């Protein structure tokens, strides 16, 4: 993955909206939250007063599609990737807009890493906001700080290998919140673990002292024996697995290229590995050995996720596609799904397996009904860089983090049990 990060990445690789919309755009933004009942009168779910601007929403959408700069490592990968894509049926409404929370401001450290939003219930969301891990309640429309990483953090528990001196000014590049645990990965190889129901930090660890040490992704999962583990994927080409009870490193796999994302199958036996190579890997979780290769993407991948059936999984790439795979036949993907604007940087399945969401770098989140062979699609259209997406564990909510200096927010969508079940 690229060495760009933070403000440098934003300036270099994220679109500057205000240049197109004009200097008055920020003054026209509503500071209040937008609800479903208000959205029609305000023309869109973000509350942008388009009638007061010199450009219509439709024209600005066309401008964005033409001018947005999709970052790629391999030239023309996005243009060449559309040949085998499904022609999906758009217009479904699996999740309906509920509320846009303007009081919370999601943030992104690295422009390629976009898994910084995690829902632990249909009203509890954890996200990165200005280098702080923040809990947001949709019930009270308020947030509280879980961990401030801008200052000095030291572990309050003693575990072998934990750095008692802790870390200062950690720049968080990756985040996972699940099963009462928080794991944050840093730009210099930091790993910080915390129990949500305990004060203080449980564990601080540095994966490597190499210069190019960014922790690209972290995930919390159960291994094949049911023990809670977490896995860290790193730019040093390593994938490390830790036991979350003892915080001991139990496995360390090494691959030929920087690993941008890894995800573990529901039974804990297989791992999807993607990174700075167009081809991905399916590996044995016990020894890291390759059991299958994923051929078809044309650029580097930064996202992966497993369907709860343990048979199907998906990978997201800078070639603007998401490829869905079946472990029983990896010779070709089950489906190839194309984005509109840029790289596919986050993928999530609902816990019941009925829906899969894929997020582009900006402006679009696509939700597919897996029961229709991914043919039925809902396209959620807005403006802004996406910090992450997350379904609630009960599948009733979908959350989207929008990182933007003018209209950053957290969007909430509710599952439509009426029209969605009919599709």
C-alpha positions, 0 to 999 in steps of 0.5 A, a space after each residue: 500500500 502507499 506510504 501516503 497518509 493523513 493530511 498529505 493523503 487527503 490533499 493528494 488523493 481525495 477530491 476537493 468538493 468546494 472547488 466545484 460547488 463554490 465558496 458558499 457551499 459550507 455556509 449552506 450546510 445544515 448543522 442539524 441532523 437530517 431525519 427521514 421525514 426531513 430528507 424529502 424537503 431538503 432534497 437529499 439525505 445530507 440536507 444540502 440545500 441544492 436550490 440555493 447553489 448554482 449547480 443542481 445535484 444531478 449536474 454535480 453528480 455528473 461532474 464528480 463521476 467525471 473528475 474524481 481521481 481514483 487512486 490506482 497502483 496499476 495504470 488503467 486497472 479500473 477501465 479494464 476491469 468492467 468486461 466480466 461484471 454483472 449487469 445488476 438490477 438497481 432500484 431495490 430498497 433493502 435499507 431505508 434512510 433513517 438519520 444523518 448525524 452531523 454531530 459526530 465527525 468520522 476521520 481517516 488517517 490513510 486514504 486506502 484504509 477504510 474500516 473505521 466504523 463498527 456497530 456492536 448493536 443497532 444503536 451502538 457504533 464505534 468509530 475513529 474521530 480525530 484520533 480518538 476511538 468514539 462511541 456513538 449512541 443513536 438513541 441519545 444522539 450523543 458520543 463519548 470517548 472510549 480512548 484518546 490516542 492523541 496523547 500517551 497510552 500505557 497498559 494497565 495490565 501486565 502481559 508478557 510482550 506488552 510494552 509497559 511504556 506504551 505509545 505516544 500520539 498513535 496515528 490509528 490506521 485500522 480498527 476492530 470492535 467486537 465481542 466486547 473488545 477493541 483493537 486499534 492498529 497504528 501507522 508505526 506497527 502499534 497494536 493497542 487492545 482494550 476491553 470495553 467494560 474495563 478502564 484503561 488499556 489491556 495490551 500494547 505491542 509493536 509488530 515491527 520496528 521497520 520503517 514501513 510498518 503500518 498496520 493495514 487491518 485488524 480483525 477480531 474472530 474466533 478460531 476453530 476451537 472457539 477461542 477469541 483471537 485477533 489478526 493483524 495485517 501489516 505492510 511488512 508482509 506479515 500476518 500475526 494472530 494473537 490470543 485475546 485471553 493471554 495476548 500472546 502471539 500464536 502465529 506469524 505468517 509471511 507473504 511475498 508482498 504487503 498484506 492490506 487485509 485478511 479475514 477469517 472464515 466463520 469456522 476459523 479454518 481458512 483465511 483470505 489474504 489480499 494485498 499489494 498484488 492483483 492476485 489474492 490467497 486463500 490460506 490454512 489458518 493453522 499454518 498459513 500455507 496457500 490452499 488456493 489462489 484468487 486470480 482476476 483482479 487487476 490492481 491491489 486489494 484492500 478489502 475482504 469478507 466472509 459470508 456466514 455460510 463459510 463457503 462464499 467470500 468477497 474481495 474488494 480492489 482498486 480496479 473498482 470491482 468486488 469479486 465474490 468467490 466460492 471456496 469449492 471452485 476458485 477457478 472463477 468468481 461467482 460474481 463480479 460487481 462494479 463500482 461507479 467512482 473508485 476503489 472498493 475499500 470495505 465489504 460487509 455481510 449481514 449476519 444472516 447472509 442475505 445482504 452484502 454491502 460494498 463501499 467505494 472510496 467515496 459517494 457510493 455504498 452498494 447493497 446486494 441481495 445474495 439470495 438473488 445471485 447479487 442481481 438485485 442492488 440498492 445504490 446509496 448515493 451521497 457525497 463524501 469520502 467513506 471512513 467505513 461501513 457496518 451492519 449491526 449484528 442483528 442486521 437491522 441497521 446499516 451505518 456509513 461514516 462520511 469523512 469530510 470537512 464540510 459535511 462529515 457525518 454518520 448515516 443510519 439506515 434501517 432494514 426494510 422488512 416490507 419492501 426488502 423481503 419482497 425482493 
